[in-house]
Amino acid sequence: MRRTTLLGGLATAALLAAAGTLPATASAAPVSTDAFTRAVAQLKAHSGSALVADGQSFTLKNVQTDADGTEHVRLNRYADGLPVLGGDTVVHLGKGNTWKGASQSLAAAPTRGAKARVSAATAGRVALAASTAATRRVDGTQLVHDADAAGTTLAYEVVVGGAYADGTPSELHVLVDATTGKVRDSWEGVQRDGTGNTFHSGTVTVGSTLSGSTYQLADATRGGHKTYDLNGGTSGTGTLVTSASNVFGDGTLANRQTAAADAAYGAQETWDFYKNTFGRNGIRNDGVGAYSRVHYSTNYANAFWSDSCFCMTYGDGGSGWYPLTSLDVAGHEMTHGVTSNTAGLRYSGESGGLNEATSDIFGTLVEFYAANSKDAGDYLIGEKLRTSGAPLRYMDKPSKDGASADCYSTRVKSLDVHYSSGVANHFFYLLAVGSGSSAYGNSPTCNGSTVTGIGNAKAGAIWYRALTTYMTSRTDYAGARAATLSAAADLYGSGSAEYTTVAAAWSAVSVN
Ligand SMILES: [Zn+2]
């Protein structure tokens, strides 16, 4: 019998005090208002008169500083006081405040004085009609400028709340054209995934906190991450998982703490992966842990990340499924939070596919990082979820799932984001492992070429730097190629074999 146990419970007064969320100052990345001011000034100086003349303003999202002092200042953009979706920009400043360029989704300047012809109430009705949730309501409406390749359009961003028939909550964002009243785009803020797992991680150490005479499943060493039992509920936090013996679960599903131990373990390994691989201090890089909820709803065969609660939620699975608490799923879900706090890839079209692929890539790397013999690293997504043993997705040849794309084409942007991700997953596999047959699969190329992989460590570093430094909310596949090439040049040099392999791997999935 497998047991999931806690070793070395934490019982000091200081650690008890830290059982809640750690103060944001704990190892938080320094946020420089000075860097913000300099970045905006530099952007305006180097972007022509449009930025200055159009009444545009910026707010700071975050600053990333390289070891050599180079600063990457990520900005949100506003025009006439309204958010410009797709106008987010990363300003790159070298040592001594030298201009090194900017990465941005779309530079189009919004039309000044644009007026909405459609009322907010009408936009709300259009948005409600666009939702397929079983229960739905308008939770908020904001007038925005929505930028795309064709220019900038005044639109209402309507958030439709509610829940789908299977119990998944909805936070559907619908962009309604403020002139025509037609839907421009939509995406779910709740990123649900058919990933999952079980109690297959065996006996592991999880962080707990002694409170009085009871151990809480609360990890003071990783941002105060806590694990809750929803007990079939679909809202709130349910009950904090506790144990008098400091042992959580027994490896069987008869014990309801087993799934909680899996969730806690997944959160722990994901936290450690980002910390020890990239120096990232939590999902927001501010030292604050998310929290996890298990036993969501009834027969719920899914898991989801929500930015609004900054939390992860796992169902127990229905017929043919195990609880959805596997390592790669935990890593996948938490990575949605990392993406939201870095590139902010919009969860529709090609950027949505890149968002999903980012979660599959780092979920996979978390699985390798954990090096758990009960759930060894592989390039399969959700292989522990189903009683049949069939994975949800394959990175070596994504089309093996029957729906994902292996190669880029113009139809990719119309696919569900879990299938348009296939092109980037395939790219990552080729970059890390290479083409052809290996212990991990058999990966074809779309152009008949042969690619020699550079390994997980380098491939992961390149994707992480591209995500955090160069990608923006509307990055598409062509932009992802450019972003990863910039990242490879930074890390290994533009004449390096790594750089050449990035280019070759993208060409091998028809992104040229
Ligand atoms: Zn996902």
Residues whose N, C-alpha, C, O or C-beta is under 5 A from the ligand:
A	BS01	ZN	Q191 R192 D193 E356 S359
